[in-house]
Amino acid sequence: MKKILFALLLTISFNGCLNYIQDVQLYADGSGSMHIIFWTKMPDNESAKILDKIGIFNPDSIRSEFTSKFSSIKNVKVYSDTTDSTTHAVINLTFTNIDSLNQTKAFANSNFSLKDGAEGQKIFSQFIPPIATGFGINGNAFHVTYKYTFGGDIIADNAVSKDGRTLIWDYTLDQIGSGKTISVTFRPFKLKETPPWIYAISGLVLLIVIIFLLKKKKD
């Protein structure tokens, strides 16, 4: 990811903005899915040559960056939006365990970690590495957003904002500074646990059947 973000930063001095969104579904057993989208203004001829050489908007290069034997690329899409002159890349992948993403080129410096905490709890973390540049780039023109939805109850976190079990970290380049660490402690749902609402609905259905049978017997 650091390589991708650094390459995109090369275009900011010409085009003025960069956005990166990483949206993750993390299940109780550590497996999950990830949706990534990054986009920037369409570069001029010189910066376009740089992007083309690095290959960050090339589907084959993207697959190479995000592939490992423990993750599976489901979809890669690159497109241009002429309405706002932007170039986009979209990646969808699944993983058997989130720690395995450390073996991809894109996340080599992200230090994904999912460990046991207190009894029945898990501690998750991901490092967001610093992006050092010498281009005099306005840090407020660079935005990264990380969204994590956890298969469990949240115990503690350092998220910027949240929506139920979805936690969100949103930073500018200046805010990342020397690096940020996403940290969450959660209690995973039991894989074979039946949600209480299932019992409630089953009980209601059973009650309706009993009432129906009693009325039919009286008739």
ZADO-1210 file (C-alpha; in nm, 4 decimals, padded with zeros to 6 digits):
<atoms>
<atom x="00.0000" y="00.0000" z="00.0000" code="MET" pos="1"/>
<atom x="00.2856" y="00.2376" z="00.0808" code="LYS" pos="2"/>
<atom x="00.4174" y="00.2002" z="-00.2754" code="LYS" pos="3"/>
<atom x="00.0738" y="00.2780" z="-00.4171" code="ILE" pos="4"/>
<atom x="00.0172" y="00.5805" z="-00.1956" code="LEU" pos="5"/>
<atom x="00.3653" y="00.7165" z="-00.2603" code="PHE" pos="6"/>
<atom x="00.3194" y="00.6817" z="-00.6347" code="ALA" pos="7"/>
<atom x="-00.0139" y="00.8583" z="-00.6184" code="LEU" pos="8"/>
<atom x="00.1438" y="01.1381" z="-00.4181" code="LEU" pos="9"/>
<atom x="00.3622" y="01.2126" z="-00.7187" code="LEU" pos="10"/>
<atom x="00.0496" y="01.3279" z="-00.8994" code="THR" pos="11"/>
<atom x="-00.0822" y="01.5513" z="-00.6221" code="ILE" pos="12"/>
<atom x="00.1640" y="01.8315" z="-00.6988" code="SER" pos="13"/>
<atom x="00.0037" y="01.8450" z="-01.0436" code="PHE" pos="14"/>
<atom x="-00.3560" y="01.7490" z="-00.9710" code="ASN" pos="15"/>
<atom x="-00.4207" y="01.8415" z="-00.6100" code="GLY" pos="16"/>
<atom x="-00.5985" y="01.5466" z="-00.4455" code="CYS" pos="17"/>
<atom x="-00.5799" y="01.1789" z="-00.3540" code="LEU" pos="18"/>
<atom x="-00.8268" y="00.9469" z="-00.1822" code="ASN" pos="19"/>
<atom x="-00.7784" y="00.5907" z="-00.0557" code="TYR" pos="20"/>
<atom x="-01.0539" y="00.3840" z="00.1101" code="ILE" pos="21"/>
<atom x="-01.0042" y="00.0398" z="00.2622" code="GLN" pos="22"/>
<atom x="-01.3267" y="-00.1296" z="00.3743" code="ASP" pos="23"/>
<atom x="-01.2888" y="-00.4600" z="00.5627" code="VAL" pos="24"/>
<atom x="-01.5315" y="-00.7221" z="00.6912" code="GLN" pos="25"/>
<atom x="-01.3487" y="-00.9186" z="00.9636" code="LEU" pos="26"/>
<atom x="-01.5213" y="-01.2355" z="01.0785" code="TYR" pos="27"/>
<atom x="-01.4982" y="-01.4172" z="01.4101" code="ALA" pos="28"/>
<atom x="-01.2430" y="-01.6730" z="01.2839" code="ASP" pos="29"/>
<atom x="-01.0052" y="-01.4077" z="01.1428" code="GLY" pos="30"/>
<atom x="-01.1092" y="-01.4532" z="00.7804" code="SER" pos="31"/>
<atom x="-01.2839" y="-01.1828" z="00.5859" code="GLY" pos="32"/>
<atom x="-01.3123" y="-00.9655" z="00.2789" code="SER" pos="33"/>
<atom x="-01.1638" y="-00.6336" z="00.1727" code="MET" pos="34"/>
<atom x="-01.2846" y="-00.3670" z="-00.0699" code="HIS" pos="35"/>
<atom x="-01.0273" y="-00.1055" z="-00.1731" code="ILE" pos="36"/>
<atom x="-01.0730" y="00.1978" z="-00.3924" code="ILE" pos="37"/>
<atom x="-00.8227" y="00.4722" z="-00.4662" code="PHE" pos="38"/>
<atom x="-00.8525" y="00.7573" z="-00.7081" code="TRP" pos="39"/>
<atom x="-00.6884" y="01.0809" z="-00.8156" code="THR" pos="40"/>
<atom x="-00.7245" y="01.3495" z="-01.0789" code="LYS" pos="41"/>
<atom x="-00.6252" y="01.2405" z="-01.4258" code="MET" pos="42"/>
<atom x="-00.2558" y="01.3293" z="-01.4529" code="PRO" pos="43"/>
<atom x="-00.0925" y="01.5399" z="-01.7189" code="ASP" pos="44"/>
<atom x="00.1373" y="01.3747" z="-01.9730" code="ASN" pos="45"/>
<atom x="00.4498" y="01.3749" z="-01.7560" code="GLU" pos="46"/>
<atom x="00.2920" y="01.2406" z="-01.4386" code="SER" pos="47"/>
<atom x="00.0859" y="00.9955" z="-01.6455" code="ALA" pos="48"/>
<atom x="00.4111" y="00.8432" z="-01.7672" code="LYS" pos="49"/>
<atom x="00.5220" y="00.7947" z="-01.4063" code="ILE" pos="50"/>
<atom x="00.1954" y="00.6270" z="-01.3078" code="LEU" pos="51"/>
<atom x="00.2051" y="00.4067" z="-01.6161" code="ASP" pos="52"/>
<atom x="00.5620" y="00.2983" z="-01.5418" code="LYS" pos="53"/>
<atom x="00.4809" y="00.2110" z="-01.1791" code="ILE" pos="54"/>
<atom x="00.1604" y="00.0383" z="-01.2838" code="GLY" pos="55"/>
<atom x="-00.0690" y="00.1416" z="-00.9995" code="ILE" pos="56"/>
<atom x="-00.3613" y="00.1766" z="-01.2420" code="PHE" pos="57"/>
<atom x="-00.2734" y="-00.1397" z="-01.4311" code="ASN" pos="58"/>
<atom x="-00.4952" y="-00.4402" z="-01.3399" code="PRO" pos="59"/>
<atom x="-00.2119" y="-00.6945" z="-01.3752" code="ASP" pos="60"/>
<atom x="00.0208" y="-00.4889" z="-01.1553" code="SER" pos="61"/>
<atom x="-00.2529" y="-00.4422" z="-00.8959" code="ILE" pos="62"/>
<atom x="-00.3164" y="-00.8188" z="-00.8837" code="ARG" pos="63"/>
<atom x="00.0541" y="-00.8760" z="-00.8288" code="SER" pos="64"/>
<atom x="00.0627" y="-00.6262" z="-00.5414" code="GLU" pos="65"/>
<atom x="-00.2348" y="-00.7762" z="-00.3547" code="PHE" pos="66"/>
<atom x="-00.1905" y="-01.1491" z="-00.4220" code="THR" pos="67"/>
<atom x="-00.0690" y="-01.4129" z="-00.1759" code="SER" pos="68"/>
<atom x="-00.1378" y="-01.7851" z="-00.1324" code="LYS" pos="69"/>
<atom x="-00.3715" y="-01.7026" z="00.1588" code="PHE" pos="70"/>
<atom x="-00.5772" y="-01.4356" z="-00.0195" code="SER" pos="71"/>
<atom x="-00.7896" y="-01.4433" z="-00.3316" code="SER" pos="72"/>
<atom x="-00.8457" y="-01.1536" z="-00.5719" code="ILE" pos="73"/>
<atom x="-01.2140" y="-01.1501" z="-00.6673" code="LYS" pos="74"/>
<atom x="-01.2152" y="-00.8440" z="-00.8874" code="ASN" pos="75"/>
<atom x="-00.9912" y="-00.5638" z="-01.0121" code="VAL" pos="76"/>
<atom x="-01.1345" y="-00.2721" z="-01.2045" code="LYS" pos="77"/>
<atom x="-00.9665" y="00.0409" z="-01.3392" code="VAL" pos="78"/>
<atom x="-01.1697" y="00.3179" z="-01.4981" code="TYR" pos="79"/>
<atom x="-01.1783" y="00.6906" z="-01.5696" code="SER" pos="80"/>
<atom x="-01.4628" y="00.9239" z="-01.4836" code="ASP" pos="81"/>
<atom x="-01.4820" y="01.2064" z="-01.7336" code="THR" pos="82"/>
<atom x="-01.7415" y="01.3955" z="-01.5262" code="THR" pos="83"/>
<atom x="-01.4796" y="01.4911" z="-01.2675" code="ASP" pos="84"/>
<atom x="-01.1568" y="01.4000" z="-01.4535" code="SER" pos="85"/>
<atom x="-01.0545" y="01.1255" z="-01.2106" code="THR" pos="86"/>
<atom x="-00.8888" y="00.7865" z="-01.2486" code="THR" pos="87"/>
<atom x="-01.0062" y="00.5043" z="-01.0198" code="HIS" pos="88"/>
<atom x="-00.8882" y="00.1580" z="-00.9179" code="ALA" pos="89"/>
<atom x="-01.1145" y="-00.0880" z="-00.7341" code="VAL" pos="90"/>
<atom x="-00.9955" y="-00.4117" z="-00.5728" code="ILE" pos="91"/>
<atom x="-01.2051" y="-00.6827" z="-00.4058" code="ASN" pos="92"/>
<atom x="-01.0339" y="-00.9688" z="-00.2257" code="LEU" pos="93"/>
<atom x="-01.0924" y="-01.2303" z="00.0433" code="THR" pos="94"/>
<atom x="-00.8469" y="-01.3736" z="00.2961" code="PHE" pos="95"/>
<atom x="-00.8318" y="-01.6840" z="00.5158" code="THR" pos="96"/>
<atom x="-00.6757" y="-01.4900" z="00.8039" code="ASN" pos="97"/>
<atom x="-00.6098" y="-01.1195" z="00.8162" code="ILE" pos="98"/>
<atom x="-00.2510" y="-01.1777" z="00.9361" code="ASP" pos="99"/>
<atom x="-00.1824" y="-01.3390" z="00.5975" code="SER" pos="100"/>
<atom x="-00.2181" y="-01.0003" z="00.4247" code="LEU" pos="101"/>
<atom x="00.1296" y="-00.9180" z="00.5563" code="ASN" pos="102"/>
<atom x="00.2587" y="-01.1522" z="00.2843" code="GLN" pos="103"/>
<atom x="00.1282" y="-00.9325" z="00.0032" code="THR" pos="104"/>
<atom x="00.3534" y="-00.6674" z="-00.1492" code="LYS" pos="105"/>
<atom x="00.0930" y="-00.3964" z="-00.0982" code="ALA" pos="106"/>
<atom x="00.0703" y="-00.4542" z="00.2794" code="PHE" pos="107"/>
<atom x="00.4321" y="-00.5457" z="00.3525" code="ALA" pos="108"/>
<atom x="00.4625" y="-00.2637" z="00.6092" code="ASN" pos="109"/>
<atom x="00.1109" y="-00.2765" z="00.7543" code="SER" pos="110"/>
<atom x="00.1806" y="-00.5285" z="01.0336" code="ASN" pos="111"/>
<atom x="-00.1669" y="-00.6797" z="01.0475" code="PHE" pos="112"/>
<atom x="-00.2123" y="-00.8622" z="01.3787" code="SER" pos="113"/>
<atom x="-00.4974" y="-01.0593" z="01.5345" code="LEU" pos="114"/>
<atom x="-00.4121" y="-01.2064" z="01.8757" code="LYS" pos="115"/>
<atom x="-00.5887" y="-01.3503" z="02.1770" code="ASP" pos="116"/>
<atom x="-00.6611" y="-01.0977" z="02.4511" code="GLY" pos="117"/>
<atom x="-00.8451" y="-01.1499" z="02.7779" code="ALA" pos="118"/>
<atom x="-01.0673" y="-01.4570" z="02.7988" code="GLU" pos="119"/>
<atom x="-01.2981" y="-01.4692" z="02.4983" code="GLY" pos="120"/>
<atom x="-01.1499" y="-01.1536" z="02.3433" code="GLN" pos="121"/>
<atom x="-00.9366" y="-01.0733" z="02.0376" code="LYS" pos="122"/>
<atom x="-00.7009" y="-00.7807" z="01.9812" code="ILE" pos="123"/>
<atom x="-00.6656" y="-00.6520" z="01.6255" code="PHE" pos="124"/>
<atom x="-00.4194" y="-00.3939" z="01.4944" code="SER" pos="125"/>
<atom x="-00.2909" y="-00.2531" z="01.1665" code="GLN" pos="126"/>
<atom x="-00.0100" y="-00.0034" z="01.1181" code="PHE" pos="127"/>
<atom x="-00.0513" y="00.2862" z="00.8758" code="ILE" pos="128"/>
<atom x="00.3068" y="00.3718" z="00.7718" code="PRO" pos="129"/>
<atom x="00.4245" y="00.7312" z="00.7269" code="PRO" pos="130"/>
<atom x="00.4421" y="00.8668" z="00.3730" code="ILE" pos="131"/>
<atom x="00.7488" y="01.0866" z="00.3526" code="ALA" pos="132"/>
<atom x="00.7668" y="01.3234" z="00.0552" code="THR" pos="133"/>
<atom x="00.9842" y="01.6074" z="-00.0589" code="GLY" pos="134"/>
<atom x="00.7356" y="01.7606" z="-00.2970" code="PHE" pos="135"/>
<atom x="00.5904" y="02.0309" z="-00.0732" code="GLY" pos="136"/>
<atom x="00.2514" y="01.8599" z="-00.0962" code="ILE" pos="137"/>
<atom x="-00.0431" y="01.9993" z="00.0966" code="ASN" pos="138"/>
<atom x="-00.1163" y="01.7251" z="00.3496" code="GLY" pos="139"/>
<atom x="-00.4834" y="01.8170" z="00.3609" code="ASN" pos="140"/>
<atom x="-00.5191" y="01.7144" z="-00.0060" code="ALA" pos="141"/>
<atom x="-00.4394" y="01.3543" z="00.0860" code="PHE" pos="142"/>
<atom x="-00.7067" y="01.1412" z="00.2565" code="HIS" pos="143"/>
<atom x="-00.7017" y="00.7784" z="00.3648" code="VAL" pos="144"/>
<atom x="-01.0034" y="00.6086" z="00.5192" code="THR" pos="145"/>
<atom x="-01.0120" y="00.2689" z="00.6892" code="TYR" pos="146"/>
<atom x="-01.3435" y="00.1021" z="00.7700" code="LYS" pos="147"/>
<atom x="-01.3636" y="-00.2194" z="00.9702" code="TYR" pos="148"/>
<atom x="-01.6788" y="-00.4140" z="01.0496" code="THR" pos="149"/>
<atom x="-01.6159" y="-00.6761" z="01.3188" code="PHE" pos="150"/>
<atom x="-01.7891" y="-01.0079" z="01.3741" code="GLY" pos="151"/>
<atom x="-01.8250" y="-00.9479" z="01.7448" code="GLY" pos="152"/>
<atom x="-01.8914" y="-00.6988" z="02.0218" code="ASP" pos="153"/>
<atom x="-01.6497" y="-00.4040" z="02.0411" code="ILE" pos="154"/>
<atom x="-01.4765" y="-00.3758" z="02.3793" code="ILE" pos="155"/>
<atom x="-01.2223" y="-00.0973" z="02.3163" code="ALA" pos="156"/>
<atom x="-01.0903" y="00.0922" z="02.0135" code="ASP" pos="157"/>
<atom x="-00.9117" y="00.4067" z="01.8965" code="ASN" pos="158"/>
<atom x="-01.1414" y="00.4738" z="01.5988" code="ALA" pos="159"/>
<atom x="-01.2092" y="00.8300" z="01.4844" code="VAL" pos="160"/>
<atom x="-01.5795" y="00.7496" z="01.4434" code="SER" pos="161"/>
<atom x="-01.8078" y="00.4480" z="01.4496" code="LYS" pos="162"/>
<atom x="-02.1425" y="00.3166" z="01.3325" code="ASP" pos="163"/>
<atom x="-02.2447" y="00.0119" z="01.5342" code="GLY" pos="164"/>
<atom x="-01.9840" y="-00.2590" z="01.4756" code="ARG" pos="165"/>
<atom x="-01.8266" y="-00.0558" z="01.1919" code="THR" pos="166"/>
<atom x="-01.5270" y="00.1510" z="01.3061" code="LEU" pos="167"/>
<atom x="-01.3755" y="00.4265" z="01.0932" code="ILE" pos="168"/>
<atom x="-01.0317" y="00.5874" z="01.0846" code="TRP" pos="169"/>
<atom x="-00.9927" y="00.8885" z="00.8549" code="ASP" pos="170"/>
<atom x="-00.6630" y="01.0790" z="00.8203" code="TYR" pos="171"/>
<atom x="-00.4898" y="01.3414" z="00.6099" code="THR" pos="172"/>
<atom x="-00.1214" y="01.3091" z="00.5245" code="LEU" pos="173"/>
<atom x="-00.0339" y="01.5569" z="00.7997" code="ASP" pos="174"/>
<atom x="-00.2314" y="01.3587" z="01.0579" code="GLN" pos="175"/>
<atom x="-00.0546" y="01.0336" z="00.9721" code="ILE" pos="176"/>
<atom x="00.2754" y="01.1920" z="01.0673" code="GLY" pos="177"/>
<atom x="00.5236" y="00.9226" z="01.1748" code="SER" pos="178"/>
<atom x="00.2556" y="00.6570" z="01.1438" code="GLY" pos="179"/>
<atom x="-00.0742" y="00.5536" z="01.2978" code="LYS" pos="180"/>
<atom x="-00.1901" y="00.2248" z="01.4486" code="THR" pos="181"/>
<atom x="-00.5468" y="00.0982" z="01.4241" code="ILE" pos="182"/>
<atom x="-00.6302" y="-00.0897" z="01.7439" code="SER" pos="183"/>
<atom x="-00.9484" y="-00.2762" z="01.8411" code="VAL" pos="184"/>
<atom x="-01.0361" y="-00.5209" z="02.1158" code="THR" pos="185"/>
<atom x="-01.3509" y="-00.7221" z="02.0487" code="PHE" pos="186"/>
<atom x="-01.5344" y="-01.0306" z="02.1664" code="ARG" pos="187"/>
<atom x="-01.6013" y="-01.2523" z="01.8614" code="PRO" pos="188"/>
<atom x="-01.9443" y="-01.3984" z="01.8151" code="PHE" pos="189"/>
<atom x="-01.9449" y="-01.7718" z="01.8748" code="LYS" pos="190"/>
<atom x="-01.9405" y="-01.9370" z="01.5351" code="LEU" pos="191"/>
<atom x="-02.2207" y="-02.1796" z="01.6238" code="LYS" pos="192"/>
<atom x="-02.4125" y="-01.9456" z="01.8496" code="GLU" pos="193"/>
<atom x="-02.7761" y="-01.8978" z="01.7530" code="THR" pos="194"/>
<atom x="-02.8842" y="-01.5318" z="01.7780" code="PRO" pos="195"/>
<atom x="-03.1558" y="-01.4692" z="02.0427" code="PRO" pos="196"/>
<atom x="-03.3978" y="-01.3338" z="01.7814" code="TRP" pos="197"/>
<atom x="-03.4040" y="-01.6773" z="01.6140" code="ILE" pos="198"/>
<atom x="-03.5363" y="-01.8296" z="01.9366" code="TYR" pos="199"/>
<atom x="-03.7930" y="-01.5495" z="01.9704" code="ALA" pos="200"/>
<atom x="-03.9256" y="-01.5999" z="01.6169" code="ILE" pos="201"/>
<atom x="-03.9298" y="-01.9784" z="01.6588" code="SER" pos="202"/>
<atom x="-04.1246" y="-01.9448" z="01.9840" code="GLY" pos="203"/>
<atom x="-04.3749" y="-01.7096" z="01.8205" code="LEU" pos="204"/>
<atom x="-04.4276" y="-01.9467" z="01.5264" code="VAL" pos="205"/>
<atom x="-04.4747" y="-02.2390" z="01.7642" code="LEU" pos="206"/>
<atom x="-04.7305" y="-02.0416" z="01.9663" code="LEU" pos="207"/>
<atom x="-04.9273" y="-01.9543" z="01.6513" code="ILE" pos="208"/>
<atom x="-04.9309" y="-02.3216" z="01.5453" code="VAL" pos="209"/>
<atom x="-05.0550" y="-02.4334" z="01.8885" code="ILE" pos="210"/>
<atom x="-05.3331" y="-02.1723" z="01.8880" code="ILE" pos="211"/>
<atom x="-05.4321" y="-02.2765" z="01.5356" code="PHE" pos="212"/>
<atom x="-05.4451" y="-02.6467" z="01.6334" code="LEU" pos="213"/>
<atom x="-05.6489" y="-02.5739" z="01.9471" code="LEU" pos="214"/>
<atom x="-05.9041" y="-02.3713" z="01.7490" code="LYS" pos="215"/>
<atom x="-05.9240" y="-02.6425" z="01.4841" code="LYS" pos="216"/>
<atom x="-05.9827" y="-02.9076" z="01.7543" code="LYS" pos="217"/>
<atom x="-06.2697" y="-02.7065" z="01.9049" code="LYS" pos="218"/>
<atom x="-06.4304" y="-02.6725" z="01.5655" code="ASP" pos="219"/>
</atoms>
